[in-house]
Amino acid sequence: MSTNRRRMRVASVVAGIGIVAVLAAGCARGGGSPNSTDDGGGAEASPGITDDSITLGITTPLSGPTAGPGTCTVAGITAYFGARNAEGGVEFGDGNTRTVEIEALDDEYDPQKAKANYDQLKSSVFAMTAGLGTPTNRAWLDAAIADEVPQVLIMTGDPIFSNQEESPWQLGFVPIYQNEGEAFGELLAGSAEDHKVAILSQNDDYGEGYVEGFKTAIEGADNIEVVKELTYEATDTSVDAQLTELAGSGADVFFNAMSITPLVISSLQKSQELGWLPSWFLPSNTSSPTAILEPGGAAAFPGVYTVAFAQSAAAPTFAESEDGAAFLEGLKEYANYPDTPAFPHCVWSYQIGATLEEVFGNMTEPTRDNFMEALRDVSGFTAPLMLEGSTVDTTQDGQPAVSTVQVQKYNGKGYAPAESWDE
């Protein structure tokens, strides 16, 4: 086996840049043709895989208001497989060792652009993965099913992607929105105090899922009253009017199902201007301490809560652990991402890389069908940097790869587990 330099195409983690090539050391085997196998027999290989490489596609926002988390969806997985490629590649269950190439395109969180990106990538990649966004992933859901292209371990909590009957070629990675909303609702319902809740949610499946889970959890709780409920559009540049109306509700708890980073920051600031200081709930993808809470002045509120299943790279002890150090070094060396990431999506996509390696190790044929079969047979897998109690389990129809979450409370620097509302 000879070692040479292979080219891995990845999207730059600098917002606004489409596809940039970076070098990653790899281990070449045989130099087979696109549809060949080492022994010359077996099933015909699907597009995007050869005897010595496999190509994965990503469409995700690399520019625009969601570029911060979007670039992380590429950086983490690039860091993971960059390190594996440098070690010689990933061992597959069919006996081949392959390097993993990532080809990512910027969709700016625009569904039409996401669909166009998918159309551009579908014939040259083996599977689509890791991309961020509910409306953007939904935009090409039907096309991926029709084309029989895997759309897996993507970063949306929309339950449709984890429903095998509706979405046979799909699987989400992060907990569904209902799980997150329900976890917070259960914590609040367990409070010894009475609470009035105001809700502001994104007017799409994202916002509706969070609200559905929250309301399910508080149903029958006589200490909780939803006093005002409003929505906003993902394309809105301000929600000041909604916040002003919600502030007049007298709510002491604000359930804010919002996915747009700048709007979360401005909402925190506007609430303070109005003198309305409730406790907040924020989704896991818009709760970054350094990128959102600090500029938003979140320390002014009695409590800011979110949920998590992965360790935070900003935690003081993160870099001291073996996995944390490897993650940060991989980001720097292979993903051109020298700073400690502010968004959890970098860790999530790193975990996606580890999960994919687990699946690749169980593939016995270089086909998309066999990949999906292996993907749906992962149970009890602990990916790097997972919180205690969280694992990857792809065997539960209707649930994503990760379904367990831990409610956490902001402590002014980061998050600590919240065992009860009244602690």
Rosetta blueprint (number, residue, H / E / L):
1 M L
2 S E
3 T E
4 N E
5 R E
6 R E
7 R E
8 M E
9 R E
10 V E
11 A L
12 S L
13 V L
14 V L
15 A L
16 G L
17 I L
18 G L
19 I L
20 V E
21 A E
22 V E
23 L E
24 A E
25 A E
26 G E
27 C E
28 A E
29 R L
30 G L
31 G L
32 G L
33 S L
34 P L
35 N L
36 S L
37 T L
38 D L
39 D L
40 G L
41 G L
42 G L
43 A L
44 E L
45 A L
46 S L
47 P L
48 G L
49 I E
50 T L
51 D L
52 D L
53 S E
54 I E
55 T E
56 L E
57 G E
58 I E
59 T E
60 T E
61 P L
62 L L
63 S L
64 G L
65 P L
66 T L
67 A H
68 G H
69 P H
70 G H
71 T H
72 C H
73 T H
74 V H
75 A H
76 G H
77 I H
78 T H
79 A H
80 Y H
81 F H
82 G H
83 A H
84 R H
85 N H
86 A H
87 E L
88 G L
89 G L
90 V E
91 E E
92 F L
93 G L
94 D L
95 G L
96 N L
97 T E
98 R E
99 T E
100 V E
101 E E
102 I E
103 E E
104 A E
105 L E
106 D E
107 D L
108 E L
109 Y L
110 D L
111 P H
112 Q H
113 K H
114 A H
115 K H
116 A H
117 N H
118 Y H
119 D H
120 Q H
121 L H
122 K L
123 S L
124 S L
125 V L
126 F L
127 A E
128 M E
129 T E
130 A L
131 G L
132 L E
133 G L
134 T H
135 P H
136 T H
137 N H
138 R H
139 A L
140 W L
141 L H
142 D H
143 A H
144 A H
145 I H
146 A H
147 D H
148 E L
149 V L
150 P L
151 Q E
152 V E
153 L E
154 I E
155 M E
156 T L
157 G L
158 D L
159 P H
160 I H
161 F H
162 S H
163 N L
164 Q L
165 E L
166 E L
167 S L
168 P L
169 W L
170 Q E
171 L E
172 G E
173 F L
174 V L
175 P L
176 I L
177 Y H
178 Q H
179 N H
180 E H
181 G H
182 E H
183 A H
184 F H
185 G H
186 E H
187 L H
188 L H
189 A H
190 G L
191 S L
192 A L
193 E L
194 D L
195 H E
196 K E
197 V E
198 A E
199 I E
200 L E
201 S E
202 Q E
203 N L
204 D L
205 D H
206 Y H
207 G H
208 E H
209 G H
210 Y H
211 V H
212 E H
213 G H
214 F H
215 K H
216 T H
217 A H
218 I H
219 E L
220 G L
221 A L
222 D L
223 N L
224 I E
225 E E
226 V E
227 V E
228 K E
229 E E
230 L E
231 T E
232 Y E
233 E L
234 A L
235 T L
236 D L
237 T L
238 S L
239 V L
240 D H
241 A H
242 Q H
243 L H
244 T H
245 E H
246 L H
247 A H
248 G L
249 S L
250 G L
251 A L
252 D L
253 V E
254 F E
255 F E
256 N E
257 A E
258 M L
259 S L
260 I L
261 T H
262 P H
263 L H
264 V H
265 I H
266 S H
267 S H
268 L H
269 Q H
270 K H
271 S H
272 Q H
273 E H
274 L L
275 G L
276 W L
277 L L
278 P L
279 S E
280 W E
281 F E
282 L L
283 P L
284 S H
285 N H
286 T H
287 S L
288 S L
289 P H
290 T H
291 A H
292 I H
293 L H
294 E H
295 P H
296 G H
297 G L
298 A H
299 A H
300 A H
301 F L
302 P L
303 G L
304 V E
305 Y E
306 T E
307 V E
308 A E
309 F L
310 A E
311 Q L
312 S L
313 A L
314 A L
315 A L
316 P L
317 T L
318 F H
319 A H
320 E H
321 S L
322 E H
323 D H
324 G H
325 A H
326 A H
327 F H
328 L H
329 E H
330 G H
331 L H
332 K H
333 E H
334 Y H
335 A L
336 N L
337 Y L
338 P L
339 D L
340 T L
341 P L
342 A L
343 F L
344 P L
345 H H
346 C H
347 V H
348 W H
349 S H
350 Y H
351 Q H
352 I H
353 G H
354 A H
355 T H
356 L H
357 E H
358 E H
359 V H
360 F H
361 G L
362 N L
363 M L
364 T L
365 E L
366 P L
367 T L
368 R H
369 D H
370 N H
371 F H
372 M H
373 E H
374 A H
375 L H
376 R L
377 D L
378 V L
379 S L
380 G L
381 F E
382 T L
383 A L
384 P L
385 L L
386 M E
387 L L
388 E L
389 G L
390 S L
391 T L
392 V E
393 D L
394 T L
395 T L
396 Q L
397 D L
398 G L
399 Q L
400 P L
401 A L
402 V L
403 S L
404 T L
405 V L
406 Q E
407 V E
408 Q E
409 K E
410 Y E
411 N L
412 G L
413 K L
414 G L
415 Y E
416 A E
417 P E
418 A L
419 E L
420 S L
421 W L
422 D L
423 E L
